[in-house]
Amino acid sequence: MEKKQLDWANIGFGYMPTDARYVSNFKDGAWDDGVITADANVTLNECACVFQYAQTCFEGLKAYTTEDGHIVCFRPDLNASRMADSARRLEMPVFPEDKFVDAVCQVVKANQAWVPPYGSGATLYIRPYMMGTNAVIGVKPASEYQFRMFVTPVGPYFKGGAKPLTITVSDFDRAAPHGTGHIKAGLNYAMSLHASITAHSNGFDENMFLDPQSRTKVEETGGANFIFITKDGTFVTPKSDSILPSITRRSLMIVAEKYLDMKVEHREVYFDELKDFAECGLCGTAAVISPVGKINDHGKEICFPSGMNEMGPVIQKLYDTLTGIQMGHIEDKEGWVKTIC
């Protein structure tokens, strides 16, 4: 299939409508078969539950072209599983996990012309989401839902390379103890917007949220998990019931242990430990790993030895190995890469 004539290397990271998207509706206790449609618009009643009580969740994953010309996706089964967890917590019907993966394949195949070519630095971002659609005025879950999945080509998250970020310790809490921090609910991201804008207005790239109960332990940013490298080369990542279980972070833990023979620790990370780490990064679907060079704690700076010019050497190895698996340059020992076409 002939590709769209786009300046793939300069398309940026934003929404661009494509030819097709997937839609399935839940009514009378069951999901319908789902369809591929050209219609990018959603029409809902003014009293739809999603507008009144924010009953919505979403996912994010990517498809990309490998060097041998195949279009592949990375671990879509985990996105399906995580969305099922989100739905259960929000009293929404679970979209069947096998249908989720099938929908990924359908919508990517229907938009093959929009999948960026190998070597362009761009990928096809896939956004599945679900919402309560019927009118609800009393505080209760909806009885009807819509599951949708659209795609959009996106450029590299960081133009000109991933320069180390400067982040700030936030005075706001991202999630409440025993709340919804561990699921991908839209309301979590709405909660983080004010904190994010505040950080940006003060000259910082991102926030570091601490645990809301004691404010002594590192949790995550508004949209990424933390990873740390100790001076003796141990991979450390925070553990908390309030942290979203990042698929990238879980994959990096396996990459560190099985591909790079590193010691891996998934545990509580106390803020006063940070001065002793050699490297720090944020991990997620969009950029894989974003290096962090400096943390500002109300005027006190913690500077990592890896510096402010480039990724630290260990985080660079982790990045190269994971992206190498995704692109087919390194053997996929775990069966993570799903070939779509």
Summary of the structure (lengths in Angstrom):
residues: 341
radius of gyration: 20.3
end to end distance: 11.3
largest distance: 58.2
contacts: 1124
relative contact order: 0.15
helix: 26%
strand: 29%
